[in-house]
Amino acid sequence: MSGCITKGVILAAGDGDRLGHLTSSTPKVLLPVLGRPLISYPLESMARAGIKDIAIVVGYLSERIESALCETSIPGVNLHYVLNRDHAGGNALSVVTAGRWVGSEPFILCMGDHIIDADRVSRFLERSSCRETLGVDFSPGAHHIVEEATKVKLDREGFISAIGKDLDNWDAIDTGIFLLTQEFLAAAKDLHSRRGIQIEISEVIRLMLRRGQKFAVTDITGEFWADIDTIDDIRLVDGVAQ
């Protein structure tokens, strides 16, 4: 299936304010966790999967990200920078901002602040078809703060029936890796036109579900991944690695 995917998008626009002083002068995605800048994890994983055209959506301290990645470029990978001027908005706004660069092609979307292993994107693509898909974890580890995670409920066919942080009845959690097409971008643009900049990816998915559109999942349970939002997240990941 991976042959139909040639483009990847990494979200790296946010200011990481929940990390306090750590991001006062350093973009969150450049913080070293387990000895490497956070953004290096999705970059390497996409490159290993054969995705050579990757757009980084930047905003907060964008020039620092571009400078750092110029110094640590991955051979054969073409990096493109898309500026989200309203980076204080929700994460779906960054996806909308990348829409013109993506064009009509399906693409892989990763969070710039998620740790994933080098083969994660490859395995995700092997298990997915060319339709809207979210990677989910049915058995979160001790280093995941489930209370803060985006939860996912599935229907009898295995498609998403509900998604959100406040779900009481759920089956898995969102791991921050997606396969998206023009269907998602169209819904995101529609939501943006009605709601402004404060739009989240989970809200776009809920809109698609209300319209009767299907959103598939791919099971990545048992594979190591981590979402870094707070200092506690960093400590938990360090604890697992020791």
C-alpha positions in Angstrom: 0.0 0.0 0.0 2.9 2.4 0.7 3.3 3.0 -3.0 0.3 5.3 -3.1 1.9 7.6 -0.4 4.7 9.9 -1.5 4.2 12.9 0.9 4.4 13.4 4.6 3.4 16.3 6.9 4.9 16.9 10.4 3.2 19.4 12.7 5.7 21.6 14.5 4.1 25.0 14.8 3.1 25.0 18.5 4.8 26.9 21.3 4.9 24.0 23.8 3.8 26.3 26.6 3.0 23.3 28.9 6.7 22.7 29.1 7.3 26.1 30.7 10.9 27.4 30.6 12.1 24.6 28.4 10.4 26.1 25.4 10.9 29.8 26.2 13.7 30.0 23.7 13.7 26.5 22.1 10.9 25.1 19.9 9.3 22.1 21.5 10.2 19.8 18.6 13.9 20.5 19.1 14.0 19.5 22.7 16.2 16.4 23.3 14.4 13.4 24.6 16.2 10.1 24.9 19.2 11.8 23.4 17.6 13.1 20.2 15.5 16.1 19.2 11.8 15.1 19.2 11.3 15.9 15.5 14.0 13.5 14.5 11.8 10.5 15.3 8.9 11.1 12.8 11.4 12.4 10.2 13.5 9.2 10.4 10.4 7.0 10.4 9.0 8.7 7.3 12.3 8.5 5.5 12.6 4.8 6.3 9.2 4.3 4.8 10.3 5.8 1.5 8.5 9.1 2.0 11.0 11.6 0.5 8.9 14.7 0.3 8.1 16.0 3.8 6.5 19.3 4.8 7.2 20.7 8.2 4.4 23.0 9.4 6.2 25.7 11.5 5.1 28.7 13.5 6.7 29.4 16.9 10.4 30.1 16.5 10.2 28.7 13.0 13.6 30.0 12.0 15.3 27.9 14.7 13.6 24.7 13.4 14.7 25.4 9.8 18.2 26.2 10.8 18.5 23.0 12.9 17.1 20.8 10.2 19.4 22.2 7.6 22.3 21.1 9.8 20.9 17.6 10.3 19.4 16.8 6.9 18.5 13.3 5.9 20.0 12.2 2.6 17.4 11.9 -0.2 14.7 13.6 1.8 13.3 16.9 0.4 12.1 19.1 3.3 9.6 21.8 2.7 8.5 24.5 5.3 4.9 25.7 5.5 4.4 28.7 7.8 1.3 28.7 10.0 1.0 32.3 11.1 -1.8 31.5 13.5 0.1 28.8 15.4 -1.8 29.6 18.6 -4.8 27.9 16.9 -5.7 24.2 17.0 -3.7 21.5 15.4 -6.2 21.0 12.5 -5.3 24.6 11.4 -1.8 23.4 10.7 -3.1 20.6 8.5 -5.3 23.1 6.6 -2.2 25.3 6.1 -0.3 22.3 4.6 -3.2 21.6 2.2 -2.0 23.6 -0.7 1.4 21.8 -0.6 -0.2 18.4 -0.3 -2.4 19.0 -3.3 -4.7 16.1 -4.3 -2.4 13.3 -2.9 -3.0 11.2 0.2 -0.4 11.8 2.8 1.0 10.6 6.2 0.6 13.0 9.1 2.7 12.8 12.2 3.0 15.0 15.3 6.4 16.6 15.6 6.4 16.0 19.4 5.8 12.3 19.3 8.5 9.7 19.8 8.1 6.8 17.4 10.5 4.1 16.3 12.2 4.1 12.9 10.0 1.5 11.3 6.7 2.7 12.7 5.5 4.5 9.6 6.5 1.6 7.4 4.4 -0.8 9.5 1.5 1.6 9.6 1.4 1.8 5.8 1.7 -2.0 5.5 -1.5 -2.4 7.6 -3.5 0.5 6.0 -5.4 1.1 2.8 -5.5 4.5 1.0 -8.3 6.0 3.1 -8.6 8.0 6.2 -6.8 6.0 9.0 -5.7 6.7 12.5 -3.1 4.6 14.3 -4.4 3.5 17.7 -3.2 1.7 20.8 -5.6 -0.7 22.6 -3.3 -1.2 25.6 -1.6 2.1 26.6 1.7 1.7 28.6 2.7 3.0 32.0 4.3 6.0 30.3 1.0 7.2 28.8 -1.2 9.5 30.8 -4.5 8.1 29.7 -6.5 10.9 31.4 -5.0 13.4 28.9 -5.1 11.2 25.8 -7.6 11.4 23.0 -9.8 8.3 23.2 -11.4 6.4 20.4 -14.5 4.3 20.3 -15.0 1.8 17.4 -18.2 0.5 15.8 -19.0 -3.1 15.0 -17.1 -2.8 11.7 -14.0 -1.5 13.3 -14.3 2.1 12.2 -14.2 5.1 14.5 -17.7 5.9 16.0 -16.5 8.5 18.5 -13.3 10.4 19.4 -12.4 12.8 22.1 -10.5 13.4 25.4 -13.6 13.1 27.5 -15.0 9.7 26.4 -16.0 7.5 29.3 -16.5 4.4 27.1 -13.6 3.9 24.7 -11.6 1.1 23.0 -8.2 2.7 22.3 -6.2 5.9 22.3 -5.0 8.1 19.5 -1.2 7.7 18.8 -0.8 10.7 16.6 -0.1 9.1 13.2 -2.7 9.4 10.4 -3.2 8.6 6.8 -5.3 11.5 5.3 -6.8 12.4 2.0 -8.8 15.2 0.4 -11.8 14.1 2.4 -10.2 15.2 5.6 -8.8 18.4 4.1 -12.3 19.4 2.8 -13.9 18.8 6.2 -11.1 20.7 7.9 -11.4 23.7 5.6 -15.2 23.7 6.1 -14.8 23.7 9.9 -12.1 26.4 9.7 -14.5 28.7 7.6 -17.2 28.3 10.3 -15.1 28.2 13.5 -11.9 30.1 12.8 -8.5 29.1 14.0 -9.4 27.0 17.1 -10.0 23.7 15.4 -8.6 20.3 16.4 -8.1 17.2 14.4 -10.5 15.2 16.6 -13.2 17.9 15.8 -12.7 17.4 12.1 -13.1 13.6 12.5 -16.3 14.1 14.4 -17.6 16.3 11.6 -16.8 13.6 9.1 -18.6 11.0 11.2 -21.7 13.2 11.4 -21.6 13.4 7.6 -21.5 9.6 7.3 -17.8 9.3 6.3 -15.7 6.4 7.4 -12.5 6.7 9.4 -10.5 3.5 9.7 -7.9 2.6 12.4 -4.7 0.7 12.3 -3.6 -1.2 15.5 -0.1 -0.4 16.7 -0.6 -1.9 20.2 2.7 -3.1 21.6 4.9 -0.7 19.6 6.7 2.0 21.6 5.5 5.5 21.2 5.2 8.6 23.4 3.4 11.9 23.3 5.6 14.7 24.9 3.4 17.5 26.3 4.8 18.1 29.8 7.9 17.6 31.9 6.1 14.6 33.5 5.9 13.0 30.1 9.6 13.4 29.6 10.2 11.9 33.1 8.0 8.9 32.3 9.7 8.2 29.0 13.1 8.5 30.7 11.9 6.0 33.3 10.9 3.5 30.7 14.2 3.8 28.9 16.3 3.1 32.0 
